[in-house]
Amino acid sequence: MAQTIQYAEFLSNGYLTIPKGIVNRLHLKQGAKFKIIGDEGIIVLRQIEDDWDDFDRILSDIRKGNKRFSEDEILTDVTSAVEEVRAERDAKIANSL
């Protein structure tokens, strides 16, 4: 899946709207639930549908060595971690058939 960087504005009522292009590409539906992690200016949202351990592994990949990452490095690391988790999930599904 191609990455697209889009922007959102945090509103005074505490709302943050996910851009329509991302909503459509991820097939998000009203009422979808997310785990949200915020740390040092970075917010990561993960739709709740998979095992929490997968999400924790993605975060540990981002934070390894407590190194400060640039936006491009974070995007690359998150993308790689997501691809790894998806491949493992797909393999589990294929093995269970």
Sequence and secondary structure as in RCSB ss.txt:
>XXXX:A:sequence
MAQTIQYAEFLSNGYLTIPKGIVNRLHLKQGAKFKIIGDEGIIVLRQIEDDWDDFDRILSDIRKGNKRFSEDEIL
TDVTSAVEEVRAERDAKIANSL
>XXXX:A:secstr
         B TTS B   HHHHHHTT  TT  EEEEEETTEEEEEETTS HHHHHHHHHHHHGGG    HHHHH
HHHHHHHHHHHHHHHHHHHHH 
